[in-house]
């Protein structure tokens, strides 16, 4: 037998036996053989050693609090044990922390995917909010445009923007002359405000007018020589300011209208057929 080859082989075998005894605590703890078997089994269930690193049952490398692999002791190194002789492993998170598999790949990929998913979700939500905000802004602009286009006041069939001046002219045509008159114009102060009101010739002769009243314009006139409107003409001109959007129409009411023979030209408050009143707007 070649002793030079046998002696190194025996030495290697003894080193392996010594390392196994150290890991299970049977050399230094004085635990009985049956206890040693149980301790060995507990250690084996808890961890495995692959390429000098501790792993779990699935072969994932255990990481310490610094995310560094937990290395197994060198042969001959004595590991600390508890009162029962079980090896006390280095501090490793209960759930194995961010463990690595034996092929060196990290389970952080799942975490990374999760973060990526959250980021994507956040971007989608942000985009959705921006789009919603954009639509909302567009809707407000449309409403504003609609309001702008609806700021119109309709008076006597004509349209005016708010703030415009509405000029209303009452004209008279009569087959006979009349010597006196009295009338009133009422309007809606919500939509119109009187800026001026004037009687026109020949009605202005002997005529009196007051427009500084509450939504009313009152006027009358007396002319013993008579008012001649046989060819027709302007009787009263009123200027209003348009105040609000909507529709309105001032109302003219005769109270007194008498011809030269002092006969009323009114019937049930309306002028007889020989007398005509018309209005126009500009």
LOGU-701932 format. One record per residue (C-alpha): x, z, y; residue in one letter. Coordinates in steps of 0.5 Angstrom, whole numbers, plus 500, padded with zeros to 3 digits. Layout:
<pts>
XZYA ...
</pts>
This chain:
<pts>
500500500X 503498507X 503505511X 504502517X 497498517X 493504514X 496509519X 493506526X 486504522X 485512520X 487514527X 481509530X 476512525X 478519527X 477517534X 470514533X 468520529X 470525534X 466521540X 460521536X 461529535X 462530542X 456526544X 451530539X 454536541X 456538534X 463539535X 463544541X 456547541X 456550534X 450547532X 448547525X 447540522X 440540522X 440541529X 445536530X 441531527X 435533531X 439533538X 442526536X 435523535X 433526542X 439523545X 438516541X 430516543X 432517550X 437512552X 442507549X 449505550X 450498551X 457495554X 459502556X 452503560X 446507559X 440504558X 432505556X 429503549X 428496552X 435495554X 434496561X 440499565X 439506568X 440506575X 442513579X 440515586X 445510589X 442504585X 449504581X 449503573X 449510569X 456509565X 457512558X 463517558X 470514555X 471516548X 474523548X 470525554X 466531553X 459531556X 455537559X 449540554X 444545555X 442551551X 439547545X 446543545X 442537548X 446532552X 445533560X 444526562X 446524569X 441524575X 436518573X 429517576X 424519572X 421512571X 428509571X 428507578X 430500579X 432499573X 437493571X 436489564X 442488559X 443481562X 444484569X 438481572X 434486576X 427488576X 427488584X 424481583X 417484582X 418488588X 421482592X 415478590X 410483592X 414483599X 413476599X 406476597X 405481603X 408477608X 404471606X 398475606X 400478613X 402471616X 395468613X 391474616X 395473623X 394465623X 386467621X 386471627X 389466632X 384461630X 379466630X 381468637X 382460639X 375459637X 372465641X 376462647X 373455646X 366458645X 367462652X 370456656X 364452653X 359458655X 362458662X 361450663X 354451661X 353456666X 357452671X 352446670X 346450670X 347453677X 342448680X 336449683X 330444683X 325444689X 320439690X 323435684X 330435687X 336438685X 341443689X 347447687X 347454689X 349455696X 347448698X 342447704X 335444702X 331440708X 324440707X 320436712X 312436713X 309430715X 302429718X 297423719X 290424722X 285419724X 283423729X 286428734X 286435733X 287440739X 289447735X 292449728X 294455725X 298455718X 303459714X 308457709X 310461703X 316461699X 320465693X 326469696X 329469690X 331462690X 330460698X 333463704X 330460711X 336458715X 331455721X 324452722X 322448727X 315444730X 316437731X 313433737X 307433738X 306439734X 311443738X 307442745X 304449745X 306451739X 309458736X 313459730X 316465727X 320465720X 323472721X 318474716X 318476709X 318470705X 313467710X 313462716X 307463720X 306458726X 300455730X 299451737X 294449742X 294443746X 287441750X 290434751X 290434743X 295432738X 296425736X 298423729X 294417728X 301413726X 303419722X 310423724X 314429722X 310436723X 315441721X 322441719X 325447715X 332448712X 333453706X 339456703X 339455695X 340462692X 339461685X 338457679X 331455677X 325452680X 321453686X 316450691X 314452697X 306452699X 303450705X 296453707X 292451713X 288457716X 285453722X 285446724X 280443729X 278436732X 277435739X 270436739X 272443736X 269441729X 273444723X 278439719X 278443713X 273444707X 274450702X 281451706X 283443705X 284438710X 278433710X 280426707X 281423714X 287428715X 293428710X 299432709X 305430706X 312433704X 319431703X 326434701X 333432702X 
</pts>
